[in-house]
């Protein structure tokens, strides 16, 4: 025999069908006329087409291995000159360029539903310690009338008479390379292979309807703004009564009237009189754990902070809690009566502070000062 098909594809005689197919795809990508229009290359492309036509068909391969001519016995089907029977398998060329063959057979009417998300507002103490909430969601559920089939009661889906249940129709066209067979989804059944003559009146054939449900959500301690809690299988039911997607609950923490959250720490500010800051005092504060007294030591300055350990938000991952940081603001009296003013003057005299010099801290220089220093070489 003049042509050695195994040599044409570059495989051995003991090559498996998978090895033959991979070799053909590799060569098809290199030699396809759309990629390489050189006439010699086109002849080479026809050769690998003919070789693959024979070696990919177990019966033709057996005839060829026994020394016969499988192409002539098959009626001459185009031989090495065109696609013929070999590219009734046109999808192998598509595989060579796109990496995977198109989907064969009808599409399923049953598909997974989409995920859904809702926002849930919670208070600071609920985020700190966790809670349980009832939420209402509007999602798609399985139609109670047709149980997801999409057909009216007493009827059912029927095989499409255009594609005969295959979900696709084929078309054969001729080109300079021979016959080319292409497939596309059936326009009558949209690729499902079946049609529903009498759709369900409740869901219009979709197999699902909208409904409001109440779900109980467990909020773990330590959640923060943007935390998402996944409820598997509680999202939208898919078309045709397919499995439901997931529901995501996104946490939104409401602002607190006293505390500001930074991570797992809480911050607040207490304002005390100048005399209390000087003499020291105890200041009551309502924390997340109840009423507590803050010990303000004598001589506390404005801007100082007092930490209360383990009084913040519970860590979402791991044990323990953050801290509560109390910032002190000292209030200087702006209006004094005569007696109060006299007392302060006496205090100032006793402390030698009638004319305080003040303590000035180095600050940033102005533009002209910096220019002056630059010219002076400083």
C-alpha positions in Angstrom: 0.0 0.0 0.0 1.4 3.3 -1.1 0.5 5.3 2.0 1.4 4.4 5.6 -1.4 6.0 7.7 0.5 5.4 10.9 3.5 7.3 9.5 1.2 10.1 8.3 -0.1 10.6 11.9 3.3 9.9 13.5 2.1 7.0 15.7 3.1 3.4 16.0 1.0 0.5 14.9 0.2 -0.3 18.6 -1.1 3.2 19.3 -4.4 3.4 21.2 -7.4 5.3 19.9 -6.7 8.1 22.4 -3.1 8.4 21.0 -4.4 8.5 17.4 -6.9 11.2 18.2 -4.3 13.3 20.0 -1.9 13.0 17.1 -4.6 14.0 14.6 -5.6 17.1 16.7 -2.0 18.3 17.0 -1.5 18.0 13.2 -4.9 19.5 12.4 -4.0 22.6 14.3 -0.7 23.0 12.4 -2.0 22.1 8.9 -5.5 23.4 8.7 -6.0 25.6 5.5 -7.3 28.5 7.6 -4.0 28.5 9.5 -1.6 27.6 6.7 -3.0 28.2 3.1 0.1 26.8 1.4 -1.0 24.3 -1.3 1.5 21.7 -0.1 0.2 22.0 3.4 -3.4 21.5 2.1 -2.3 18.2 0.5 -0.7 17.2 3.8 -3.9 18.1 5.6 -5.9 15.9 3.3 -3.5 13.0 4.0 -3.9 13.2 7.8 -7.7 13.5 7.3 -7.7 10.2 5.3 -5.4 8.6 7.8 -7.6 9.5 10.7 -10.7 8.4 8.8 -9.3 4.9 8.6 -7.4 4.6 11.9 -10.2 6.1 14.0 -12.8 3.5 12.7 -12.2 0.1 14.3 -13.6 -1.8 11.2 -11.6 0.2 8.7 -8.5 0.0 10.8 -8.9 -3.8 10.9 -9.2 -4.0 7.1 -6.2 -1.7 6.7 -4.0 -3.7 9.1 -4.9 -6.9 7.1 -3.6 -5.2 3.9 -6.9 -4.2 2.4 -8.1 -0.8 1.1 -10.8 0.3 3.6 -11.7 3.5 1.6 -12.5 1.6 -1.6 -14.5 -1.0 0.3 -16.4 1.8 2.0 -17.5 3.0 -1.5 -14.8 5.5 -2.1 -16.3 8.0 0.5 -14.0 10.8 -0.6 -10.7 9.0 0.0 -7.8 11.3 0.8 -9.4 14.1 -1.2 -11.9 15.5 1.2 -13.8 15.2 4.4 -16.1 12.4 3.3 -16.9 9.9 6.0 -13.8 10.8 7.9 -15.2 14.3 8.6 -18.6 13.2 9.3 -16.5 13.6 12.4 -16.1 17.3 11.8 -16.1 18.0 15.5 -12.6 16.6 15.7 -11.4 19.6 13.8 -13.3 21.8 16.2 -11.7 19.9 19.0 -8.3 20.6 17.5 -8.9 24.4 17.6 -11.1 24.9 20.6 -9.9 22.1 22.9 -13.2 20.3 23.5 -16.0 19.0 21.4 -19.4 20.6 21.5 -22.0 19.2 23.8 -23.8 16.2 22.3 -27.4 15.3 22.9 -30.3 17.3 24.4 -29.9 19.8 27.2 -31.5 19.0 30.5 -34.5 21.1 31.6 -33.4 20.7 35.1 -30.6 23.2 36.1 -29.2 24.5 39.4 -30.7 27.7 40.7 -28.9 30.9 41.3 -27.5 32.1 44.6 -29.3 34.9 46.4 -28.2 37.4 49.0 -30.0 39.6 51.5 -28.7 42.2 54.0 -29.5 41.8 57.7 -29.2 44.7 60.2 -28.1 43.8 63.7 -27.2 45.7 66.9 -23.7 45.9 68.4 -24.4 43.6 71.3 -25.8 41.0 68.9 -22.6 41.1 66.8 -20.5 40.9 70.0 -22.2 37.9 71.5 -24.1 36.2 68.6 -27.8 35.8 68.3 -30.5 34.0 66.3 -32.7 35.9 63.8 -35.8 35.1 61.8 -35.6 36.5 58.3 -38.1 36.5 55.4 -36.8 35.8 51.9 -38.6 35.9 48.5 -37.2 33.2 46.3 -38.2 30.7 43.7 -39.5 27.3 45.0 -40.7 24.2 43.2 -44.1 24.7 41.6 -46.7 22.9 43.7 -48.9 22.3 40.8 -46.6 20.4 38.4 -43.8 19.5 40.9 -41.2 21.0 38.7 -42.2 19.2 35.4 -43.4 22.3 33.7 -46.4 20.5 32.1 -50.0 21.0 33.0 -51.5 18.3 35.3 -52.5 15.2 33.2 -50.0 16.1 30.4 -46.3 15.6 29.9 -43.4 16.7 27.7 -43.2 15.1 24.2 -40.3 14.2 22.0 -39.5 17.0 19.6 -40.5 15.9 16.1 -37.9 18.2 14.4 -34.8 16.8 16.1 -36.3 13.5 17.2 -35.1 14.1 20.8 -31.5 14.8 19.9 -31.7 18.4 20.8 -29.7 19.5 17.8 -30.1 19.5 14.0 -27.3 18.9 11.5 -26.6 20.6 8.2 -24.2 19.4 5.5 -22.5 22.0 3.3 -19.9 21.6 0.6 -16.5 23.4 0.4 -13.3 23.1 -1.6 -12.3 20.5 1.0 -15.4 18.4 0.6 -18.5 18.0 2.7 -18.7 19.7 6.1 -21.3 18.7 8.7 -22.2 21.3 11.4 -24.7 21.0 14.3 -26.7 23.6 16.1 -29.4 23.6 18.8 -32.8 22.7 17.6 -34.8 25.9 17.0 -38.1 24.2 17.9 -37.2 22.7 21.3 -34.2 25.1 22.1 -32.0 22.1 22.5 -34.0 20.3 25.1 -35.1 17.4 22.9 -38.6 17.7 24.2 -41.5 20.2 23.9 -44.2 21.0 26.4 -47.5 21.3 24.4 -49.5 22.4 27.5 -47.4 24.4 30.0 -48.4 24.4 33.6 -50.8 27.4 34.2 -49.2 28.1 37.6 -45.5 28.4 36.6 -46.0 28.9 32.8 -43.8 25.8 32.2 -40.8 27.0 34.2 -41.3 24.5 37.0 -41.0 27.0 39.8 -42.9 29.9 41.4 -42.1 32.8 43.7 -42.8 32.4 47.4 -42.0 34.1 50.7 -40.4 32.0 53.3 -39.2 32.5 56.9 -35.8 31.2 57.8 -34.0 31.1 61.1 -30.4 32.3 60.9 -27.8 31.7 63.6 -25.4 34.7 63.8 -22.1 33.7 65.3 -20.4 36.0 67.9 -17.8 38.4 66.4 -19.4 39.1 63.0 -18.7 42.5 61.5 -19.9 44.7 58.6 -19.7 42.7 55.4 -19.5 39.3 57.0 -21.5 36.8 54.9 -23.2 33.8 56.3 -23.9 31.0 53.8 -27.1 29.0 54.0 -26.6 26.1 51.6 -29.5 25.1 49.4 -31.7 28.0 50.6 -31.4 30.1 47.4 -33.3 30.0 44.2 -34.7 26.7 43.0 -33.4 26.0 39.5 -35.5 25.8 36.3 -37.4 22.5 35.9 -37.3 22.1 39.7 -33.5 21.9 39.7 -31.5 22.0 43.0 -31.5 25.3 44.8 -28.6 27.6 45.0 -27.2 29.1 48.2 -28.5 32.0 50.2 -25.9 34.5 51.6 -26.8 36.7 54.5 -24.7 39.9 54.6 -24.3 41.4 58.0 -24.8 45.2 58.5 -24.0 46.4 62.0 -26.0 49.4 63.1 -24.2 52.4 64.7 -24.2 52.5 68.5 -25.0 55.6 70.5 -22.0 55.3 72.8 -19.4 52.9 71.4 -17.4 52.9 68.2 -16.1 49.6 66.9 -12.6 49.3 65.6 -11.9 45.6 64.8 -12.8 43.8 68.0 -12.1 46.7 70.3 -14.7 49.2 71.4 -14.0 52.9 72.0 -15.9 55.6 73.8 -15.3 59.0 75.3 -16.2 60.3 78.8 -16.2 63.9 79.8 -15.3 64.9 83.4 -14.8 68.2 85.1 -11.4 69.7 85.6 -11.7 69.2 89.4 -12.6 65.5 89.0 -9.6 65.0 86.7 -7.3 66.7 89.3 -8.7 65.0 92.4 -9.6 61.6 90.8 -13.1 60.0 90.7 -15.1 57.0 89.8 -17.3 57.3 86.7 -20.2 54.9 86.0 -20.4 53.5 82.5 -22.9 51.1 80.9 -20.9 48.5 79.0 -22.1 45.6 77.0 -21.7 43.5 80.1 -23.7 45.8 82.4 -22.9 48.8 84.6 -19.3 49.3 85.6 -17.3 52.0 87.4 -14.3 53.5 85.7 -11.5 54.5 88.1 -10.2 57.9 87.0 -6.9 58.5 88.8 -5.9 61.9 90.2 -4.1 64.1 87.7 -5.7 62.4 84.6 -5.1 64.6 81.5 -7.4 65.2 78.7 -6.8 62.7 75.9 -5.6 59.9 78.2 -7.3 56.5 77.8 -8.3 53.9 80.3 -8.5 50.3 79.0 -11.0 47.8 80.2 -9.7 44.4 79.1 -12.0 41.7 77.7 -15.0 44.1 77.4 -15.0 44.3 73.7 -16.4 42.1 70.9 -15.9 38.4 70.9 -13.2 37.2 68.4 -14.9 35.5 65.5 -12.1 33.0 65.1 -10.5 31.9 68.4 -11.4 32.6 72.0 -11.3 35.8 74.0 -12.6 39.3 73.4 -11.3 42.6 72.4 -10.9 45.6 74.9 -13.0 48.6 75.7 -10.9 51.7 75.5 -12.3 54.7 77.4 -11.0 58.1 76.3 -11.0 60.9 78.9 -11.9 64.4 77.9 -11.3 67.1 80.7 -13.8 69.9 80.6 -12.5 73.3 81.5 -15.2 75.6 82.9 -16.0 78.6 80.7 -18.2 80.6 83.1 -17.3 81.3 86.7 -19.0 83.3 89.4 -17.0 85.6 91.7 -16.5 83.0 94.4 -15.3 80.3 92.0 -13.0 82.7 90.3 -11.5 83.8 93.7 -11.0 80.2 94.6 -9.2 79.4 91.4 -7.0 82.5 91.8 -6.0 81.4 95.3 -5.2 77.9 93.9 -3.1 79.4 91.1 -1.2 81.6 93.7 -0.6 78.6 95.9 0.8 76.6 92.9 2.8 79.6 91.6 0.8 79.7 88.4 -0.5 83.3 88.3 1.6 83.8 85.1 2.2 80.4 83.6 5.0 80.4 81.0 3.6 77.4 79.2 5.4 74.5 77.6 5.9 74.9 73.8 6.6 71.9 71.6 8.8 72.2 68.4 6.5 72.5 65.4 6.8 72.6 61.7 8.5 75.6 60.2 6.8 77.9 57.7 7.8 78.3 54.1 9.8 81.5 54.6 11.6 80.1 57.7 12.7 77.1 55.6 13.9 79.3 52.8 15.9 81.4 55.2 17.5 78.4 56.7 18.4 77.1 53.3 20.1 80.3 52.2 22.0 80.4 55.6 23.3 76.9 55.0 21.4 75.3 57.9 
